[in-house]
Amino acid sequence: DSILDCPCGYGRHSIALAERGFQVVGSDINSEMLAPAIQRSKAMSNIRFVQENMQDVNYQEEFNAVTNMFFSFGFFETHEENNDVVRRFFDSLKPGGKFLMHTDVNVPYLESGHYKFHERRNLATGKKLEINEHYDRVNQRLYGQWTLISAEGIREPLTPYKHIVYTYESFADICKSIGFVNVKGYGDWDGTPVRDDSEEMMVVAQKPR
């Protein structure tokens, strides 16, 4: 089977899928992220990486699956722009193909007070990543700022972001309006149905055969 991984970043999922025998295309706009992905996959004949904006994805019934992983959907300004990306993923799929969208932002969990709006993570480089976010419930957007902190304490703010947050129901409606069927929501990788207390959300939708 063939898989489109978009956006693929540095190829974490793309390469793992190719190692399992799938034909994989990794698509991402960021050349700095693609460079290590290309380097790591040089010896593999069943994977290729393409630099492109997901708004420009233009494949026609080429893939058995499309994956959109790890908080990668909803970053365009309008609902129309984001919906168009789903439409492009739909067009990319062969009849019967499946689309997976994964995010670690589940709206009920976000609004429950348990979501981590402020945290620090240790990076392999020795730096720390500081994440600060806030949620605007009225316009359904999550605003965030990432800052890299060196071992010497030097702070390097990255580009601020805002993200349209979708409930399972609202995202499922988008998929159905475009033509997907068998839309299902999960709250973890074990296949548990998505619930209000799910920390993550995965939506799987199928293109009709």
Z-matrix of the N, CA and C atoms (Angstrom, degrees):
N
C 1 1.457
C 2 1.522 1 111.00
N 3 1.322 2 116.14 1 156.42
C 4 1.461 3 122.06 2 -179.16
C 5 1.525 4 109.42 3 -111.39
N 6 1.343 5 115.54 4 142.64
C 7 1.461 6 121.11 5 -175.52
C 8 1.526 7 110.09 6 -132.77
N 9 1.327 8 116.33 7 134.93
C 10 1.462 9 122.76 8 170.55
C 11 1.520 10 107.54 9 -101.71
N 12 1.334 11 117.19 10 120.01
C 13 1.457 12 122.81 11 178.05
C 14 1.527 13 107.62 12 -106.79
N 15 1.331 14 116.90 13 107.98
C 16 1.466 15 120.87 14 -170.99
C 17 1.526 16 110.71 15 -142.52
N 18 1.336 17 117.62 16 119.40
C 19 1.454 18 127.96 17 -4.74
C 20 1.526 19 110.05 18 -81.21
N 21 1.321 20 116.05 19 150.62
C 22 1.465 21 120.19 20 -172.23
C 23 1.523 22 113.48 21 -100.20
N 24 1.359 23 118.03 22 -13.26
C 25 1.456 24 119.11 23 -178.71
C 26 1.517 25 111.38 24 57.62
N 27 1.320 26 116.52 25 -133.82
C 28 1.474 27 120.42 26 -177.95
C 29 1.526 28 112.63 27 -87.66
N 30 1.334 29 116.75 28 15.35
C 31 1.459 30 120.73 29 170.54
C 32 1.508 31 115.91 30 87.42
N 33 1.331 32 116.72 31 18.53
C 34 1.467 33 119.83 32 -177.51
C 35 1.530 34 111.67 33 -54.55
N 36 1.345 35 116.35 34 -49.10
C 37 1.464 36 119.64 35 -178.90
C 38 1.528 37 111.63 36 -85.24
N 39 1.318 38 116.88 37 -38.44
C 40 1.471 39 120.64 38 -178.17
C 41 1.522 40 111.50 39 -56.38
N 42 1.325 41 115.91 40 -49.28
C 43 1.461 42 120.20 41 -177.05
C 44 1.521 43 110.95 42 -68.18
N 45 1.332 44 117.04 43 -39.51
C 46 1.471 45 119.82 44 178.09
C 47 1.525 46 110.95 45 -62.13
N 48 1.319 47 117.13 46 -38.12
C 49 1.466 48 120.62 47 178.09
C 50 1.526 49 111.11 48 -68.87
N 51 1.330 50 116.02 49 -41.53
C 52 1.472 51 119.70 50 178.23
C 53 1.524 52 110.76 51 -63.24
N 54 1.326 53 116.95 52 -37.34
C 55 1.467 54 120.47 53 178.49
C 56 1.521 55 111.48 54 -63.74
N 57 1.324 56 116.74 55 -21.97
C 58 1.466 57 121.08 56 178.13
C 59 1.518 58 112.20 57 -91.92
N 60 1.337 59 116.99 58 5.97
C 61 1.454 60 120.88 59 172.10
C 62 1.506 61 116.46 60 101.75
N 63 1.325 62 118.52 61 -1.03
C 64 1.456 63 120.85 62 179.10
C 65 1.532 64 111.06 63 -77.05
N 66 1.329 65 115.98 64 153.57
C 67 1.455 66 121.86 65 169.34
C 68 1.535 67 106.52 66 -85.94
N 69 1.321 68 118.01 67 121.96
C 70 1.461 69 120.70 68 -169.27
C 71 1.523 70 111.56 69 -126.49
N 72 1.325 71 115.24 70 136.83
C 73 1.461 72 121.97 71 167.31
C 74 1.530 73 106.60 72 -116.20
N 75 1.331 74 116.09 73 121.87
C 76 1.458 75 121.72 74 175.91
C 77 1.517 76 108.81 75 -100.70
N 78 1.315 77 117.13 76 125.10
C 79 1.462 78 122.75 77 -174.81
C 80 1.524 79 109.53 78 -120.81
N 81 1.347 80 116.19 79 129.54
C 82 1.460 81 119.72 80 179.45
C 83 1.520 82 108.79 81 -158.76
N 84 1.339 83 116.25 82 150.53
C 85 1.461 84 121.14 83 -179.11
C 86 1.527 85 112.81 84 -83.17
N 87 1.342 86 116.45 85 -17.91
C 88 1.462 87 121.65 86 -169.01
C 89 1.526 88 111.47 87 -96.16
N 90 1.321 89 116.95 88 109.58
C 91 1.465 90 121.78 89 -178.18
C 92 1.526 91 112.02 90 -65.48
N 93 1.332 92 117.25 91 -31.73
C 94 1.464 93 120.09 92 179.82
C 95 1.524 94 111.01 93 -68.70
N 96 1.322 95 116.98 94 -32.11
C 97 1.456 96 120.32 95 176.43
C 98 1.529 97 111.19 96 -76.92
N 99 1.319 98 116.30 97 -36.39
C 100 1.459 99 120.32 98 -177.91
C 101 1.527 100 112.45 99 -69.88
N 102 1.313 101 117.22 100 -30.95
C 103 1.477 102 120.68 101 -175.41
C 104 1.530 103 112.21 102 -55.29
N 105 1.335 104 120.10 103 -52.13
C 106 1.470 105 118.18 104 178.66
C 107 1.527 106 113.04 105 -67.47
N 108 1.342 107 117.26 106 -29.12
C 109 1.463 108 120.03 107 177.50
C 110 1.531 109 109.96 108 -64.08
N 111 1.316 110 116.04 109 -45.30
C 112 1.466 111 121.10 110 179.01
C 113 1.525 112 110.41 111 -63.59
N 114 1.332 113 116.62 112 -42.24
C 115 1.462 114 121.23 113 -179.11
C 116 1.522 115 111.03 114 -63.63
N 117 1.310 116 116.97 115 -43.42
C 118 1.467 117 121.42 116 -176.59
C 119 1.526 118 112.43 117 -70.96
N 120 1.333 119 117.89 118 -21.28
C 121 1.464 120 120.65 119 -174.50
C 122 1.531 121 112.97 120 -108.22
N 123 1.335 122 116.87 121 14.40
C 124 1.465 123 120.48 122 -174.91
C 125 1.524 124 112.99 123 -56.62
N 126 1.299 125 117.11 124 -35.43
C 127 1.470 126 120.26 125 -175.59
C 128 1.525 127 112.64 126 -85.56
N 129 1.326 128 117.54 127 1.20
C 130 1.459 129 120.95 128 -175.40
C 131 1.529 130 110.06 129 -102.59
N 132 1.328 131 116.43 130 131.59
C 133 1.468 132 120.74 131 -177.35
C 134 1.527 133 112.77 132 -94.79
N 135 1.327 134 117.97 133 -9.15
C 136 1.469 135 121.03 134 -174.31
C 137 1.521 136 112.32 135 -106.42
N 138 1.343 137 117.06 136 24.02
C 139 1.455 138 119.88 137 178.63
C 140 1.525 139 109.59 138 -146.81
N 141 1.329 140 115.31 139 141.41
C 142 1.464 141 120.04 140 172.88
C 143 1.525 142 109.06 141 -142.48
N 144 1.315 143 115.03 142 153.08
C 145 1.457 144 120.55 143 -178.34
C 146 1.519 145 110.07 144 -117.15
N 147 1.333 146 115.18 145 140.03
C 148 1.460 147 122.41 146 -175.94
C 149 1.524 148 108.59 147 -127.14
N 150 1.340 149 116.57 148 130.87
C 151 1.457 150 119.56 149 175.13
C 152 1.522 151 108.72 150 -89.94
N 153 1.324 152 115.84 151 115.72
C 154 1.461 153 121.17 152 179.73
C 155 1.523 154 110.11 153 -163.72
N 156 1.305 155 115.24 154 153.48
C 157 1.457 156 122.07 155 172.68
C 158 1.522 157 108.13 156 -76.27
N 159 1.317 158 118.20 157 136.76
C 160 1.465 159 119.08 158 -179.61
C 161 1.527 160 112.04 159 -62.78
N 162 1.331 161 117.21 160 -18.00
C 163 1.461 162 120.27 161 174.72
C 164 1.528 163 111.67 162 -71.82
N 165 1.334 164 116.63 163 -13.89
C 166 1.468 165 121.06 164 -178.90
C 167 1.518 166 112.93 165 -108.43
N 168 1.331 167 117.23 166 3.06
C 169 1.466 168 120.23 167 178.16
C 170 1.527 169 108.57 168 -55.86
N 171 1.338 170 116.19 169 129.82
C 172 1.469 171 119.42 170 -172.70
C 173 1.527 172 109.93 171 -145.63
N 174 1.322 173 115.54 172 63.01
C 175 1.465 174 120.74 173 176.36
C 176 1.522 175 108.31 174 -105.75
N 177 1.312 176 116.45 175 149.69
C 178 1.456 177 120.92 176 -178.56
C 179 1.526 178 110.29 177 -122.55
N 180 1.333 179 115.36 178 104.83
C 181 1.468 180 122.99 179 175.58
C 182 1.525 181 112.13 180 50.62
N 183 1.342 182 115.96 181 49.99
C 184 1.464 183 121.09 182 -177.88
C 185 1.521 184 113.74 183 -104.19
N 186 1.344 185 117.84 184 -17.70
C 187 1.462 186 119.29 185 -169.05
C 188 1.528 187 112.43 186 -124.67
N 189 1.339 188 114.89 187 149.26
C 190 1.455 189 121.02 188 173.96
C 191 1.526 190 111.49 189 -83.55
N 192 1.340 191 116.42 190 -20.66
C 193 1.463 192 120.32 191 179.47
C 194 1.521 193 109.73 192 -153.13
N 195 1.329 194 115.10 193 149.42
C 196 1.460 195 122.79 194 171.78
C 197 1.522 196 107.34 195 -125.48
N 198 1.333 197 117.09 196 129.39
C 199 1.464 198 120.65 197 178.16
C 200 1.524 199 109.72 198 -116.16
N 201 1.320 200 114.73 199 134.99
C 202 1.463 201 123.05 200 176.91
C 203 1.530 202 105.56 201 -127.07
N 204 1.335 203 115.84 202 97.45
C 205 1.453 204 120.88 203 -163.62
C 206 1.522 205 113.77 204 -107.25
N 207 1.334 206 114.73 205 152.35
C 208 1.457 207 124.14 206 163.09
C 209 1.519 208 113.17 207 59.78
N 210 1.356 209 116.22 208 64.69
C 211 1.463 210 120.21 209 170.92
C 212 1.527 211 111.46 210 60.23
N 213 1.338 212 116.00 211 53.20
C 214 1.466 213 120.86 212 -174.99
C 215 1.519 214 113.26 213 -119.19
N 216 1.321 215 117.70 214 4.95
C 217 1.463 216 120.30 215 -177.95
C 218 1.526 217 110.32 216 -118.06
N 219 1.348 218 115.65 217 140.99
C 220 1.456 219 120.58 218 174.28
C 221 1.513 220 115.13 219 105.54
N 222 1.336 221 116.84 220 10.86
C 223 1.464 222 119.68 221 -174.09
C 224 1.531 223 114.08 222 -91.41
N 225 1.321 224 117.43 223 -1.75
C 226 1.462 225 118.63 224 175.43
C 227 1.525 226 109.58 225 -85.17
N 228 1.317 227 115.86 226 161.33
C 229 1.463 228 121.81 227 -167.28
C 230 1.527 229 113.54 228 -66.03
N 231 1.326 230 116.27 229 -38.09
C 232 1.463 231 119.45 230 -173.09
C 233 1.529 232 111.84 231 -119.60
N 234 1.325 233 115.12 232 159.04
C 235 1.465 234 120.01 233 175.06
C 236 1.521 235 110.56 234 -61.40
N 237 1.324 236 116.79 235 -36.40
C 238 1.465 237 120.35 236 -178.54
C 239 1.525 238 111.13 237 -61.96
N 240 1.329 239 116.43 238 -41.68
C 241 1.467 240 120.15 239 179.60
C 242 1.526 241 110.86 240 -65.53
N 243 1.327 242 116.32 241 -43.23
C 244 1.463 243 119.50 242 179.58
C 245 1.526 244 111.25 243 -67.24
N 246 1.331 245 116.73 244 -40.44
C 247 1.464 246 120.20 245 178.19
C 248 1.522 247 111.45 246 -61.76
N 249 1.341 248 116.02 247 -35.75
C 250 1.459 249 119.84 248 -179.61
C 251 1.527 250 111.58 249 -64.51
N 252 1.337 251 116.35 250 -32.26
C 253 1.466 252 119.67 251 176.38
C 254 1.521 253 110.32 252 -63.93
N 255 1.335 254 117.48 253 -42.60
C 256 1.467 255 120.83 254 177.36
C 257 1.524 256 109.94 255 -62.23
N 258 1.308 257 116.51 256 -39.10
C 259 1.468 258 120.74 257 178.25
C 260 1.537 259 110.88 258 -62.62
N 261 1.309 260 116.26 259 -39.50
C 262 1.466 261 120.35 260 178.25
C 263 1.533 262 111.11 261 -67.32
N 264 1.324 263 116.40 262 -36.90
C 265 1.456 264 119.65 263 175.43
C 266 1.532 265 110.10 264 -64.88
N 267 1.318 266 116.74 265 -40.91
C 268 1.469 267 121.46 266 177.55
C 269 1.524 268 110.06 267 -58.45
N 270 1.331 269 116.85 268 -47.26
C 271 1.466 270 121.13 269 -179.54
C 272 1.525 271 111.60 270 -63.61
N 273 1.340 272 117.03 271 -30.07
C 274 1.465 273 121.16 272 -177.58
C 275 1.526 274 112.67 273 -71.10
N 276 1.330 275 115.82 274 -21.46
C 277 1.457 276 120.52 275 -173.67
C 278 1.521 277 113.16 276 -85.01
N 279 1.319 278 115.76 277 143.53
C 280 1.451 279 121.31 278 168.78
C 281 1.525 280 108.21 279 -71.14
N 282 1.331 281 118.85 280 157.67
C 283 1.462 282 120.20 281 174.52
C 284 1.531 283 110.49 282 -53.98
N 285 1.317 284 115.52 283 131.76
C 286 1.463 285 120.50 284 -177.60
C 287 1.516 286 113.84 285 88.96
N 288 1.334 287 116.74 286 -7.94
C 289 1.460 288 120.38 287 -179.21
C 290 1.519 289 112.38 288 -70.26
N 291 1.337 290 115.84 289 160.62
C 292 1.464 291 120.87 290 -175.35
C 293 1.524 292 112.15 291 -120.59
N 294 1.323 293 113.96 292 147.46
C 295 1.461 294 123.42 293 179.13
C 296 1.523 295 108.84 294 -116.84
N 297 1.324 296 116.47 295 130.40
C 298 1.460 297 122.68 296 176.94
C 299 1.517 298 110.02 297 -117.69
N 300 1.336 299 116.53 298 122.60
C 301 1.461 300 121.76 299 170.86
C 302 1.516 301 108.01 300 -113.92
N 303 1.335 302 116.45 301 129.66
C 304 1.463 303 121.29 302 -178.96
C 305 1.523 304 109.73 303 -125.69
N 306 1.328 305 116.56 304 135.11
C 307 1.459 306 121.32 305 176.11
C 308 1.522 307 109.28 306 -144.07
N 309 1.325 308 116.55 307 153.68
C 310 1.462 309 119.90 308 175.17
C 311 1.525 310 110.62 309 -100.25
N 312 1.344 311 116.32 310 20.61
C 313 1.463 312 121.30 311 177.19
C 314 1.530 313 108.82 312 -119.04
N 315 1.317 314 115.86 313 103.04
C 316 1.456 315 123.04 314 175.95
C 317 1.523 316 107.10 315 -107.21
N 318 1.324 317 118.03 316 118.05
C 319 1.466 318 122.09 317 -169.30
C 320 1.537 319 113.67 318 -53.53
N 321 1.335 320 120.93 319 -49.71
C 322 1.469 321 118.95 320 179.58
C 323 1.528 322 112.11 321 -58.64
N 324 1.331 323 116.84 322 -38.77
C 325 1.472 324 120.48 323 178.50
C 326 1.526 325 109.85 324 -68.55
N 327 1.329 326 115.43 325 -38.03
C 328 1.460 327 121.22 326 178.18
C 329 1.525 328 110.96 327 -60.00
N 330 1.320 329 116.27 328 -40.05
C 331 1.456 330 121.33 329 -176.37
C 332 1.531 331 113.20 330 -85.73
N 333 1.327 332 116.73 331 -6.59
C 334 1.469 333 120.74 332 -175.96
C 335 1.517 334 113.46 333 -78.58
N 336 1.328 335 116.86 334 -17.18
C 337 1.460 336 120.64 335 -176.39
C 338 1.515 337 113.54 336 95.32
N 339 1.339 338 117.74 337 -2.55
C 340 1.463 339 120.84 338 -179.26
C 341 1.530 340 112.80 339 -94.46
N 342 1.309 341 116.95 340 -14.84
C 343 1.463 342 120.95 341 -179.75
C 344 1.531 343 110.14 342 -65.97
N 345 1.336 344 117.20 343 140.13
C 346 1.467 345 121.61 344 -179.71
C 347 1.526 346 110.07 345 -85.36
N 348 1.318 347 116.11 346 100.05
C 349 1.462 348 120.29 347 177.36
C 350 1.525 349 111.86 348 -81.74
N 351 1.317 350 117.37 349 -19.21
C 352 1.465 351 121.62 350 -179.54
C 353 1.525 352 108.66 351 -135.54
N 354 1.333 353 116.46 352 123.89
C 355 1.463 354 119.72 353 178.54
C 356 1.523 355 110.85 354 -158.26
N 357 1.330 356 115.51 355 163.17
C 358 1.458 357 122.63 356 174.47
C 359 1.520 358 109.15 357 -125.04
N 360 1.323 359 114.93 358 140.54
C 361 1.458 360 120.31 359 178.30
C 362 1.519 361 109.11 360 -126.03
N 363 1.324 362 116.71 361 143.57
C 364 1.460 363 121.76 362 174.81
C 365 1.519 364 109.29 363 -87.13
N 366 1.340 365 116.96 364 129.17
C 367 1.452 366 121.95 365 -178.29
C 368 1.527 367 110.74 366 -100.03
N 369 1.335 368 116.06 367 158.21
C 370 1.465 369 121.09 368 -179.69
C 371 1.526 370 111.77 369 -63.21
N 372 1.322 371 116.37 370 -22.77
C 373 1.467 372 120.72 371 -179.37
C 374 1.527 373 112.63 372 -75.26
N 375 1.323 374 116.83 373 -10.05
C 376 1.453 375 119.98 374 -175.54
C 377 1.518 376 112.52 375 98.23
N 378 1.329 377 116.24 376 -13.02
C 379 1.460 378 120.44 377 177.10
C 380 1.521 379 110.05 378 -82.50
N 381 1.314 380 115.24 379 169.87
C 382 1.459 381 121.38 380 172.99
C 383 1.524 382 108.99 381 -113.63
N 384 1.324 383 115.99 382 148.60
C 385 1.453 384 121.85 383 175.47
C 386 1.520 385 108.25 384 -110.94
N 387 1.319 386 116.03 385 120.69
C 388 1.456 387 121.59 386 176.92
C 389 1.524 388 108.93 387 -103.34
N 390 1.334 389 116.52 388 127.26
C 391 1.459 390 122.04 389 -178.16
C 392 1.522 391 108.90 390 -116.52
N 393 1.321 392 115.87 391 125.63
C 394 1.462 393 121.55 392 175.88
C 395 1.523 394 108.50 393 -127.90
N 396 1.338 395 116.74 394 124.05
C 397 1.458 396 121.35 395 -177.13
C 398 1.530 397 110.00 396 -134.92
N 399 1.322 398 115.90 397 158.82
C 400 1.460 399 120.58 398 168.12
C 401 1.525 400 108.69 399 -146.60
N 402 1.314 401 115.15 400 152.00
C 403 1.468 402 121.38 401 -173.62
C 404 1.517 403 110.14 402 -112.40
N 405 1.326 404 116.02 403 128.04
C 406 1.466 405 122.64 404 174.84
C 407 1.525 406 106.97 405 -100.61
N 408 1.324 407 115.19 406 104.66
C 409 1.468 408 119.92 407 -174.39
C 410 1.522 409 111.71 408 -68.61
N 411 1.341 410 116.99 409 -30.73
C 412 1.463 411 120.82 410 -175.74
C 413 1.530 412 110.96 411 -65.14
N 414 1.350 413 116.64 412 -48.19
C 415 1.465 414 118.18 413 -178.36
C 416 1.525 415 112.48 414 -101.82
N 417 1.341 416 116.35 415 9.65
C 418 1.469 417 122.81 416 172.84
C 419 1.524 418 112.28 417 56.43
N 420 1.314 419 115.08 418 47.23
C 421 1.460 420 119.59 419 178.99
C 422 1.520 421 111.51 420 -129.13
N 423 1.326 422 114.33 421 142.11
C 424 1.456 423 122.03 422 175.32
C 425 1.524 424 107.40 423 -104.01
N 426 1.323 425 117.02 424 124.91
C 427 1.462 426 122.46 425 179.76
C 428 1.522 427 108.89 426 -106.21
N 429 1.328 428 116.28 427 136.99
C 430 1.455 429 118.40 428 -176.21
C 431 1.510 430 114.30 429 -143.96
N 432 1.324 431 114.11 430 158.59
C 433 1.462 432 122.36 431 175.98
C 434 1.527 433 108.08 432 -141.35
N 435 1.329 434 116.00 433 123.28
C 436 1.462 435 121.50 434 174.39
C 437 1.520 436 108.47 435 -101.81
N 438 1.324 437 115.83 436 140.61
C 439 1.460 438 121.00 437 177.75
C 440 1.520 439 109.08 438 -133.53
N 441 1.329 440 116.72 439 128.20
C 442 1.461 441 121.95 440 174.06
C 443 1.516 442 108.53 441 -87.31
N 444 1.329 443 116.31 442 137.44
C 445 1.460 444 121.72 443 -179.90
C 446 1.523 445 108.50 444 -124.69
N 447 1.330 446 116.48 445 120.02
C 448 1.461 447 121.14 446 -178.50
C 449 1.526 448 110.48 447 -75.72
N 450 1.338 449 115.59 448 170.31
C 451 1.468 450 120.46 449 178.26
C 452 1.519 451 111.29 450 -61.00
N 453 1.336 452 115.85 451 -26.12
C 454 1.470 453 120.99 452 179.23
C 455 1.525 454 112.42 453 -86.06
N 456 1.341 455 116.22 454 -1.65
C 457 1.452 456 120.11 455 178.49
C 458 1.515 457 114.62 456 89.85
N 459 1.329 458 117.09 457 8.01
C 460 1.467 459 120.39 458 178.81
C 461 1.526 460 109.09 459 -75.00
N 462 1.318 461 116.63 460 127.90
C 463 1.463 462 122.70 461 -176.22
C 464 1.526 463 110.15 462 -97.98
N 465 1.330 464 115.46 463 132.97
C 466 1.468 465 122.19 464 179.48
C 467 1.531 466 109.09 465 -125.60
N 468 1.343 467 118.21 466 93.63
C 469 1.463 468 119.77 467 179.75
C 470 1.531 469 110.93 468 -66.70
N 471 1.320 470 115.83 469 136.91
C 472 1.460 471 121.24 470 175.65
C 473 1.528 472 108.71 471 -95.34
N 474 1.319 473 116.40 472 175.13
C 475 1.467 474 121.05 473 -176.92
C 476 1.533 475 110.51 474 -62.63
N 477 1.332 476 118.68 475 125.07
C 478 1.477 477 120.33 476 177.26
C 479 1.530 478 110.37 477 -60.99
N 480 1.305 479 116.57 478 154.44
C 481 1.459 480 120.34 479 -179.41
C 482 1.524 481 110.55 480 -134.75
N 483 1.331 482 114.38 481 157.92
C 484 1.459 483 120.63 482 169.04
C 485 1.515 484 107.91 483 -135.86
N 486 1.304 485 115.21 484 150.31
C 487 1.459 486 120.95 485 -166.08
C 488 1.521 487 108.68 486 -143.55
N 489 1.326 488 116.94 487 125.29
C 490 1.469 489 120.10 488 174.32
C 491 1.528 490 108.30 489 -72.82
N 492 1.319 491 116.00 490 125.43
C 493 1.458 492 121.24 491 -177.42
C 494 1.526 493 109.65 492 -97.39
N 495 1.324 494 115.83 493 130.74
C 496 1.464 495 121.48 494 -178.05
C 497 1.523 496 110.52 495 -113.05
N 498 1.321 497 115.64 496 137.15
C 499 1.459 498 119.37 497 167.84
C 500 1.528 499 108.11 498 -75.24
N 501 1.335 500 116.02 499 165.52
C 502 1.458 501 118.29 500 175.74
C 503 1.527 502 110.30 501 -58.26
N 504 1.328 503 115.90 502 -43.83
C 505 1.465 504 120.23 503 -176.73
C 506 1.526 505 111.45 504 -62.70
N 507 1.346 506 116.83 505 -42.33
C 508 1.469 507 119.40 506 -177.93
C 509 1.516 508 111.27 507 -69.65
N 510 1.344 509 116.84 508 -37.64
C 511 1.464 510 118.48 509 178.86
C 512 1.527 511 110.92 510 -71.79
N 513 1.328 512 116.31 511 -37.94
C 514 1.466 513 119.62 512 176.57
C 515 1.521 514 110.65 513 -61.37
N 516 1.337 515 117.23 514 -38.25
C 517 1.465 516 120.85 515 178.49
C 518 1.529 517 111.30 516 -63.70
N 519 1.332 518 116.70 517 -38.37
C 520 1.472 519 120.33 518 176.96
C 521 1.526 520 109.38 519 -61.02
N 522 1.326 521 115.80 520 -48.26
C 523 1.463 522 120.13 521 -178.67
C 524 1.525 523 111.31 522 -59.57
N 525 1.319 524 116.25 523 -44.51
C 526 1.465 525 120.52 524 -178.17
C 527 1.529 526 111.21 525 -67.09
N 528 1.328 527 116.78 526 -37.87
C 529 1.468 528 119.55 527 -179.31
C 530 1.524 529 111.68 528 -65.91
N 531 1.321 530 116.58 529 -26.95
C 532 1.464 531 120.81 530 179.94
C 533 1.518 532 111.44 531 -83.55
N 534 1.338 533 116.60 532 -21.62
C 535 1.463 534 119.56 533 177.35
C 536 1.511 535 114.93 534 127.94
N 537 1.324 536 117.76 535 -2.53
C 538 1.460 537 119.97 536 178.12
C 539 1.525 538 110.77 537 -68.57
N 540 1.326 539 114.96 538 151.62
C 541 1.462 540 121.63 539 175.59
C 542 1.530 541 108.13 540 -127.52
N 543 1.339 542 115.36 541 174.63
C 544 1.470 543 120.95 542 178.20
C 545 1.531 544 111.75 543 50.98
N 546 1.326 545 116.43 544 46.26
C 547 1.466 546 121.27 545 -178.72
C 548 1.525 547 108.83 546 -79.86
N 549 1.337 548 116.42 547 126.84
C 550 1.465 549 121.46 548 -178.15
C 551 1.522 550 110.02 549 -134.99
N 552 1.341 551 115.72 550 147.54
C 553 1.454 552 121.21 551 179.77
C 554 1.517 553 111.42 552 -117.44
N 555 1.328 554 116.31 553 138.27
C 556 1.457 555 122.67 554 -178.68
C 557 1.526 556 110.04 555 -127.46
N 558 1.335 557 115.41 556 151.42
C 559 1.456 558 120.15 557 -178.93
C 560 1.510 559 113.97 558 -105.81
N 561 1.340 560 117.08 559 -3.97
C 562 1.464 561 120.83 560 176.37
C 563 1.527 562 108.50 561 -160.50
N 564 1.336 563 115.17 562 175.01
C 565 1.468 564 119.73 563 -176.17
C 566 1.522 565 112.65 564 -79.04
N 567 1.335 566 117.08 565 -2.58
C 568 1.466 567 119.92 566 175.97
C 569 1.522 568 111.82 567 -89.18
N 570 1.347 569 116.87 568 -2.05
C 571 1.456 570 120.19 569 177.02
C 572 1.510 571 114.57 570 89.94
N 573 1.334 572 117.40 571 16.96
C 574 1.461 573 119.97 572 175.69
C 575 1.524 574 109.71 573 -69.88
N 576 1.321 575 119.17 574 131.80
C 577 1.467 576 120.18 575 178.70
C 578 1.525 577 111.12 576 -55.58
N 579 1.337 578 117.12 577 143.01
C 580 1.460 579 121.08 578 -179.15
C 581 1.529 580 109.76 579 -63.86
N 582 1.339 581 115.76 580 136.68
C 583 1.453 582 122.64 581 179.96
C 584 1.528 583 108.94 582 -130.92
N 585 1.328 584 115.91 583 172.87
C 586 1.457 585 119.53 584 -179.61
C 587 1.521 586 112.23 585 -61.72
N 588 1.346 587 117.55 586 -30.22
C 589 1.457 588 119.85 587 -177.89
C 590 1.527 589 113.05 588 -95.69
N 591 1.347 590 117.43 589 10.08
C 592 1.466 591 120.57 590 176.48
C 593 1.519 592 110.15 591 -71.00
N 594 1.339 593 116.89 592 130.08
C 595 1.462 594 120.73 593 179.54
C 596 1.524 595 111.74 594 -77.17
N 597 1.325 596 116.91 595 -22.24
C 598 1.458 597 121.47 596 179.50
C 599 1.516 598 109.98 597 -127.88
N 600 1.329 599 115.09 598 167.83
C 601 1.460 600 119.55 599 178.08
C 602 1.525 601 109.10 600 -142.46
N 603 1.303 602 115.78 601 127.54
C 604 1.449 603 122.36 602 173.81
C 605 1.525 604 108.02 603 -120.21
N 606 1.308 605 117.02 604 133.40
C 607 1.461 606 121.73 605 176.22
C 608 1.523 607 107.98 606 -119.14
N 609 1.316 608 116.21 607 127.45
C 610 1.466 609 122.47 608 177.09
C 611 1.513 610 108.74 609 -116.39
N 612 1.332 611 115.91 610 128.23
C 613 1.466 612 120.61 611 -178.73
C 614 1.534 613 108.82 612 -134.83
N 615 1.303 614 116.35 613 150.35
C 616 1.464 615 121.76 614 -175.06
C 617 1.524 616 111.06 615 -117.74
N 618 1.314 617 115.54 616 140.17
C 619 1.465 618 120.83 617 172.18
C 620 1.522 619 107.73 618 -81.43
N 621 1.332 620 118.70 619 134.29
C 622 1.472 621 119.44 620 -178.92
C 623 1.524 622 111.60 621 -56.78
N 624 1.324 623 114.69 622 148.38
C 625 1.467 624 120.18 623 179.29
C 626 1.519 625 110.35 624 -75.88
